[in-house]
Amino acid sequence: MKKIFALFALAISLSFVSCSKTAQELHVYSIIHDEETEALTKLFTEKTGIPVSYLRATTGELVNRIIAEKNDPQADVLLGGASSYHIQADKEGALESYSSPLAKNLPPYAIAENNTWTGFCVLLLGIGINEKRFAEKYPNTPVPETWDGLLNPEFSGEIVMTNPIASSTGYLFVQNQLQRLGDEKGWEYLLHLSKNVGQFPDSGSAPAKLLGSGEYAIGISYLHALAKYKAQGFNVKPIAPPQTVGDVDCVSIMKNTKNLDAAKKFIDFMLSKEAQDLMSRLTFTTPVNPESSAVEGSPSINNIDLINYDVQKASNEKTAVLEKWTKEVK
């Protein structure tokens, strides 16, 4: 058993992408993309002198991992993921409370009541259209501009959305429908919609990519990802449907981390104007720091019709909702 444990520990340590090899380096589990993780951790090291190693994986995989490792964490920080997932990890006793001095000017929705997680950018859910493919396949059909418009049977096999079991993006969409319609009608909607979905990839970034490459006509994705592809010249049209949902991408510290001071410095860094400006330039997300500026073309929360999203409800019922999804939908 000792040999097996030693091999497991070695596999965990080797799985990190390392910027430097010292005993004092900060270990990060990252849900955001490699490009953004690398750029942010590099800037953090430049600003603080603290080297960083990171492991990038899906939301579900990393949240399950930090819960399993809560008594002996193999990472210091969880970077990314919607608030409901950080709430889940906190319920399991996996997160450390920390109130950054930079959090005092943030909006209330970006801060946990017990300070176990803090939002660093706004996430807004929407519909993406590959205009070329849509025009070719549906020359006489209006572009869907509402969530209910996605139920058109003509769109069978032409919609791509993320698997909510693996991704916080997909689960946010599921909760969007359950909270705007109520449980009964919400599940009716999800069951109906699933007949039109051609693919449920695990990664939250996949629908925007598949839409940009022209493999699907319609995608359900974060608006910032769609805006980024549009700015890069892809034939993608972002649509903010009425009654959509907004949440925050969060960062938190692992309970029992052996590198608490460095982890706190990383939280401070992620809330800084410099880090959030960089994040917005790379991802087109909307910063939560009021001193930071969103890049031109990124979605504005002020012009979008949002439901009154209950984050606590989404967290409380996540296990039951995903079990039902697995049983009835996919």
N, C-alpha and C positions, 0 to 999 in steps of 0.2 A: 504493500500500500504506500510506503514511503517513496518508493521509486516512481509509482504512478503519479503521486502528488507532485513530486519534483519535476517530472516530465510535463505535467499540466501547467505548473507555474512557469516553466521555461517557455512553453508554447505561448502563454499569455504575454510574456515579456518580449518575445520575438515578433509578436503580431503588431506591435506599435511601429509606426513610421517615425523614425527619430531624427530630430534636428541636431542633436548633440548627445554624446554619451558621457554623462556624469551621474553620480549617485543622487544629486539634488534636482534632477530635471522634473518638470511638471508633467504628469500624465493626464491626457485628455481623451475622453470618449466623445467622439464627434458625430452628430447626426447631420450637420450641414455638409455641403460638398467638399471634396478634397481641395479644390482650387481656393475656396474661401478659407477653409481650415488652415491650409498652408500659409496663405497670405497673412491671416490674423495672428497665428502663432509666431510667425517670423517677425512681425512688427512688435509683438509683445516681448520677444527676446531682445530685440534692438532697444526697446524702451527700458527694460528692467534688468537685462543681463541674465535672466532665468531661461535656461534651455527647456524646450518642450518636445515631448513625443506624443503621438496621437494614434488612435485607432478609429477608423471611420466605418460605420455600419448603419443599418436601418434603425428607426426609432424603437420598434418592438424588441429587437434583438438587444440593444444596449440597455433599455430600461429593465428588461428581465435579467440582464447580466449584473447590473449594479445592485439589484435587489438580492440576487443570489450571493453577491460578494460583500454584502453590507457589513459583516463582522470583520472582514479582512479585505478592504477595497484594493483593487488593482489599478485604479485610476483615481485622480484627485478631483476632476471636474467633468460634468456632463454638459456638453455644448450643443444647443439646439433642441428642437422638439417642442410641440405645443404644450401649453400649461397643464392640460389634463394628465399628461404623462408624468410630469414632474410632481403633480399632486399625488399620483399613484405611488411613485417612488417614496415620497415623503410619508405617506400612510404606512408604508412598510418599514419605516425607520431608517431609510437609506440616505437621507439628506441632512446636511448641516445647516443651521440657521446662521445667516450673515446679512447684516444691514450695511450695505456700502454707503459711504458718505455721498457718493454720486447719485444715489437713488432718491434723494430728497426732492428733486425737481421732476421726477418721473410721474406720469399719470397713474392713478390708483390701480387700473387694470393690469399694469405691468409689474406689480409687486405682490408677492404672497403675504398674507396676513401675518404669518410667522417668519417671514423673511427666508424661507428655504429655497425659493427660486425668484429670479428677476428676469423680466422680459427685456430684450435688447433691440427687437424690431417687430413691426406689425405684419401679420399674415392675413391676407384677404383672399377668400375663395371665389373663383369665377369660372366662366366657360371660355374655352378657346376654340377658334374656328380656323382650319386651314382653308383659306378662301378659294384657292385654286381647286383643291380636291372637292370641296363642297359644291362649287359652281358646276363642276363636271358631273358629279353624281346626282345633284338635286337642282337642276336649272330652274324649276318652277316652284321650289319650296322655300319659304322664308327662313332665314337664319334664326335658330332658337335663341331668344334673348331672355328667357325665364327658365327657372328650374323645371317647371312643368312642360315647357316646350321640348325638353329632352325625351319625353315619353312618346313622341311621334313614332309609330311603328316603322315608318320609312327609314329610320336611323338604325335599324337592327344591324349589329356588327360593326357600326362605324363610330362608336363611342369608346374612348379609353379612359379608365379611372383607376386610381391606385387601390390596392388591396388594403382595406382598413385593419386587417389582422396584423400587418407588418408596418404600416405607415401611419403617422399622425395626420398626414394630409387626408388620407382616405377616411380615417375615423372622424375627423372634423366635418367632412362632407356628410357622413351618416348622421351625426348629431345635428347638423344643419337642418336636415329634412325632418328628423324626429321632433326637434324643438319648434320648427315653424309650422308643422302640420299636426303635431300631437302623435302619440305612439301608434295608435291604430292606423290612421291615414298615412303616417310616416312610413310604416312598414309596408303598407300597400304600395306606396310610391317606390320604395327601394326594390321590392320584388318585381314590379313592372319595369323599372329602369334596367334592372340586371339583364333582362332579355335583349336589350339594345347594346349592351356592353360587349365589345369584341375581345377585350383583354383587361386583366387586373394585375398589372405589374406590382412588385413589392416596393419599388423605390418611388418616393414622392415626386422626384424630378422626371420620371419616365414619361408621363403623359405629355408634358410640354415638348420633350425631345421627339417623341413619336409623332406629335402633331406637326412640329417644325419640319421633320423629314418627309412629311406627306403620307405617312402610313395610315393615318386616320383623318377623318374630316372634322371630328368633334372631340374635344378633350375636357376633362374636369381637372382643374389645376389651380395652384396659387396664381393670382393675377401678376405678381412681380415676376414669376418665371416666364409667363406669357409675354409680358412687356419686354423682358430681356431678349427673348428670341425675336420679337418684332424689331427691336432696335438693332439687332445683328443682321437684319435683312431677310429674315425668314418670312414666309407668307402666312403670318399668324395674326389673327384679330382677337384681342382680349375683350371679353364682355363681362361687366359686373351686373349680374341679374338682381332684381329686387329680392329683398328678404334673404340676402346672403349672410355670411358669418365672418367675423374677424376675431383673431386671437393674437398671441404674441409668441415669438420664438424665444425660448428661455435658456438661461444658464444657471447651474447650481453646483454646489460643492458636496462631495461624498462625505457621509458620516464616517468618523473614525479615520479620516485621511491622515497620513503621516507627514503631509506637506501643506499644512493648513495656511501658513503665512503666504506661501506662493500662490495657493488657490484663491485666497482673498484678493491678492494683487491682480489675478487674472479677471475676477469679477469686476473689480474697479476699472480695469482696462476695457472690458467689453461694454461698459456703460459710458465710456469716455466719448467725447465728440470725435476724436481722431479715429477710433475703432469703428464707430457707427457710420462715419463718412465713408470709410473704406468699404464697409459691408454694403452700403447702398450703391456705391460705384460698381461693385462686383456683382450684386444680385438684384438691384432695382427694388429692394425692400424699403419700407418706410421706417426711419429711425424713431425710437421712443424718446431719445434725449432731445429736449426742445432746442438745444443749441446746435444740433446737427442738421444738415440739409439733405433732403432726398434728391437723388439724381433726377435730371429731367427725363420724363417719360414713366417714372414710377407711379403706381396708383396712389391716389390721395384718399384717405379715410373720410375726408369731409364731404366728398361727392357721392358716397355709396350708401344705399339703403340697407342697413344692418338690422338683423334681429337682436333682441336682448338676450345674448348668448349666456347661458348659465354654465360656467366652467365647472363648478362644483358638481352639478348634476351629471355632466359629461363624464367626470372622473368616477363618481359614485357607482354609475351603472355600466361602466366600460366592460367589465368581465361578462356581465349578463348580455349586453348588446352584442358583443363579439361572438359569444357562444350561439346566440340566435342567428347572427349573420352566417356563421359556419354551417349551421344546421339547415337553414331555410333558403339562404340566398346563394352561397358559394361553397 
